[in-house]
Amino acid sequence: MLTFQEKREFLLAALIRSERLGTSEKMVAIALAFRVDSDGSSNITTREIMALASLSRQGVQNCIHGLEDKIDLIVSRTPAKNTYQFRQWSGL
């Protein structure tokens, strides 16, 4: 079984190497992985993603929708904040 750090490093490496993701999608995915919790979820705010990925709010939203389709990112949307879950995390 992999440790939390090993899982995060594996996830980051897979995201960086992905040929399915565009540059902006990779930046958003890396920002999410940068703030991932031990259960594979990320509670990062849109504002934080915007700052880390150097994208506008609309750019971040477009990338999140792309990540939902391309890497099966799970997004739990609430008025207060969104939670992002890497489905692959539980298989690591």
N, C-alpha and C positions, 0 to 999 in steps of 0.2 A: 504494500500500500504506500502511495506517495504521501510525502508531507505536504503541508499547505504551501510552503515555499516552492517545492518541486512542481506541484500542480500549477501554480501561478506562472512559473518560468516556462513550463510546457505550453500553457495556454498562450502566453505572450509570443513564444517562438512560432507556434502554429498560426497565429494571427498575422505576424510579420511576413511569414513565408507564403501565406495564402495568395493564390493567383486569381481567386474569384472576387476579391475585394479591391475596390479602387483606393487610391491614396487617402482620401478623406474618410472613407469608411474604416480604413485601417487605423487612422488617428483616433477616431471615436471609439473603436473597439479596444484600442490600447488604453485609452483614458478610462474606459469601464473596467478593464482588467487591472489597471493600476490601483483602483479602489475596491477590488473584489474582496468579499468576506470569506470566511472559512467554509461557508455553504455554497459558494459560487455565485452569490448575488452581489449587486453593487447598488448602493443608495446614493450615488453621486448626483448632484443637481445639474440641470441643463446649463446653468451659468458656469459651473466648474468645467463641464465638458467643452463649452464654448471657449473658455480660456485655455485649456490644455490642448485642444485641437486647432485653435485659431480659426474658428468658424463662426458664422452668424447663427442665430437661433434656427432659422429656416434650414440652413445647411446641416445643423445637427439633427433636426427632425427628419430630413431626407435620408441622412445616413442611418439613423435608427431604423427607419422603415426598410432600408436596404439590408441591414443586418438581420432583421426579423426574417426576411426571405432567404438570405444567403447562408447564414450560419445558424438559423433557427433560434435566434435570441428571443427570450421570453420577456415581455414587457408588461408589468402590472401598473396600469395607469390609474392614478387617483388625483383629485384636485390639488392635494397638498404636495405630493411628489411622486415620481415614478421609481419603481424598483426594476432593475434589469437582472436577469438570471441567465447564465451560460448553461444551456442544456447539457453540454459536453462534460461539465464539471463532475457530475456524479459518476461518469464512466472512467474517470482518471484514477 
